[in-house]
Amino acid sequence: QVQLVESGGGLVQAGGSLRLSCAASGSIFSINDMGWYRQAPGKQRELVAVITRGGSTIYADSVKGRFTISRDNAKSTVYLQMNRLKTEDTAVYYCNAKYGLLHRDFWGQGTQVTVSS
């Protein structure tokens, strides 16, 4: 079992930056990929960025060049540095961990990111 706790959301003006953190606890040695997803009002949850245990990354096209995902395996923490934020980045951001051989999904509670114009 894995527990994920996110922090770092908030209100920022367009063009600004925020850094999200997600700390994992529990059976952390069985965590594989970690990532960030987001869900805006009235929309489906979507992938933002994923990082493998070895450090390979995948980004949604909408955030490439603006967001950077990183991971500190020693601290069992994944980060999302968000730069040049746009109003369309407004959403609840969720941390995700893939656990074990079956890559079972675990989710954090979500953190609100609001970008004002």
C-alpha positions, 0 to 999 in steps of 0.5 A, spaced: 500 500 500 502 507 498 499 513 501 501 520 497 500 527 499 501 533 495 502 540 496 504 546 493 498 548 489 495 555 490 493 561 486 498 564 481 497 570 475 498 567 468 505 567 466 507 565 473 510 559 476 508 554 481 512 547 484 507 541 486 510 536 491 508 529 492 511 525 498 509 517 498 509 513 504 508 506 505 511 500 501 515 505 497 520 500 494 514 497 489 513 504 486 514 504 479 512 510 475 510 516 478 506 522 475 501 528 475 494 528 472 489 534 472 482 535 472 478 541 470 471 542 471 467 539 467 472 535 463 476 528 464 482 527 468 488 527 463 495 526 464 500 531 465 507 528 466 510 521 468 516 519 470 519 512 471 523 510 476 529 510 472 528 518 470 525 517 463 519 522 462 513 523 458 509 530 457 502 532 455 503 536 449 500 542 452 505 542 457 511 541 454 517 546 454 513 549 460 512 544 466 518 539 468 517 533 472 522 530 477 523 525 482 527 524 488 527 516 489 531 517 496 525 521 498 520 518 495 518 524 492 515 527 485 515 534 483 512 538 478 515 545 476 510 549 472 512 555 469 509 560 464 502 558 467 496 559 463 489 560 465 487 553 461 492 550 466 487 551 472 485 544 475 485 540 480 492 536 480 493 529 482 499 525 484 499 518 481 503 512 483 504 505 479 505 500 484 507 493 484 507 488 478 500 489 476 502 497 476 496 498 481 494 505 481 494 509 487 492 517 487 493 523 492 487 527 494 489 532 489 491 540 490 488 546 486 491 550 481 488 556 479 491 561 474 488 568 473 488 572 467 
